[in-house]
Amino acid sequence: YYRLSQTDYNGESETFLPLSVNCSEQGGSGFSVAVNPNLIHDGNVFVSISGAADEKVLEVMTDILGRELYSVMLIENADSYLHSFNFGTHVLPGLYFITASSKGEYMSRKIVVR
C-alpha cells in the first residue's frame, strides 16, 4: 500500500487515501527485463526480455542525466529476446539505465560501469 501526504510551503498539509500497488518484477502481462551482469568493468552485457510475444520491443540505454547513448528496435516474432552489446572502453564509469518498452509497458534496469 502507498499513502501520499503533501505539505505546502504555507505549512498546510493534506493526506490522501491509501492505494494498493503492485511492486512485482513483472507487469500484468508477464513482460520482464533482466540485465546480466549489472556491474561491468569492460565487456559484454546481456539483456533478456520476455513476455513480449510477437510485439516490437524498444531497448534504450541512457546515462544518469537521461542522455540516450544507444537504442534499438527489436522486431522478431518471438516471446523472448536475448540481446548483447559490448561496452568495451568507450563508456565512461558511472550509472546507466537500460529501458525496454513494449505494448505500453516500461521496465528499467541499472548498470554500473567501473
N, C-alpha and C positions, 0 to 999 in steps of 0.2 A: 504494500500500500504506500501511497505517496500523498502528503498533505503540504500545501503551499501556504506560507504565511508571508505577507508583504508588508513592509514598513516604509511609509513615505518619508520624505525629507522633513515634513512638519511634525513627525512623531506619531501620526495616526497609523494604526495597523489593521489589517484585515486577514483573517484566517479562512481558507476555503475548505470545503468538504473533502474528506479523503477519497482518493481514486485508486482503483485496483490497476496495477500494471503488470505486464508480463516481461520479465527480465531474462528469458531463456536465451540461449545462444542461437537458436534457430527461430526464424519468423514463423508465422502461422502456416505458411505453405511448405515449410521444410527447407527453405533457402538458407544455405550456410556457407561460410568462408573460413578457411584455415590457411595460415601462413607459417611455413617452416623453413629454416629456423627464423626466429624473430629477433635474435641478437646476432649480428653479422660483423665479421672483421673484413672479409672480402669473399667473394664467391657467389654461388647461386642461391636464389630464393625461390621456393616453390609455393605457388598459390593454388589451392584446391577449392573449387567452387562446386557445390552440389545443390540439387533441388530446383534447377532452372531448366526443366525438360523442354527441349525444342524452343527455347527462347534465346534472344540475344542477351549477352552479358557485357556490360561496360566495366572495364577494370581501369582504375586511375590511381596513380601514385603521386602523392603530394608531400611537400615538406611541412614543417611546423607552422609556416606562415600561410599555407594554403596554396602555394605556387605549384602548378601542375608540372611534374617532371616527366611523366610518361602516361600514355593512355592507349588502350587497345580495345576494340570491339570484337568479342569472341562470337562467331556465328557458326555454330555447329549444331547438328541435330543429335544432341546427347543430353543425358540427365546430369552429367558431371564433366568438369573441365579440370585439367591439370596444366598449369602454365608455369614456366620458369623463365627467369631472366638473371643475367649476371651483373652484379654491381661493379665488380672489378675495383679499380681505384679511382674512378671518375665521380664517385658520390662522396661528398664530404661527411665526416662524422656528424651524427645528430639523430633526431627523431623524425621518422617518416610514417606516412599512413598509406595503406592500400585499401581502396574502397571499391567494392563491387556492387553493381546495381542491376536489377532485372525485375520487370513487371512491377515497378513502383516500390520495390523493397531495396534498402541500402544496408550494407554491412561494412564496417571499417575495422581494420586490424593494424596494430602498431608494429613498426620495425625500428630497431635501434641499430645504427651503424657506428662502429667504433674505429 
